[in-house]
Amino acid sequence: MSVRQIALPFRGKRAEMYPDPNADLIGRSYEEGKATITVVETCLNDQRRVMVQRDLDGHTWSMPAWLMRLVFRETKRKRAA
């Protein structure tokens, strides 16, 4: 019996580095009552979400980046033609 290597047609997906569109939110914070909520990082599984942390108890959770932009009242303004 001869030994042969079989090459499968699957290619490994390469991790491509895309520029993070929500990197500008990291480090920004707002106050909610006595607590300060700070954006810590972007979510590893979903680039559309960010991780936020509350300073009172250190609780961390993720939320959509568009919602954080709404909290910070960021709006894209149209250019004049």
Helices and strands as residue ranges (DSSP letters): G 23-25, E 29-32, E 35-42, E 49-54, E 60-64, H 65-71
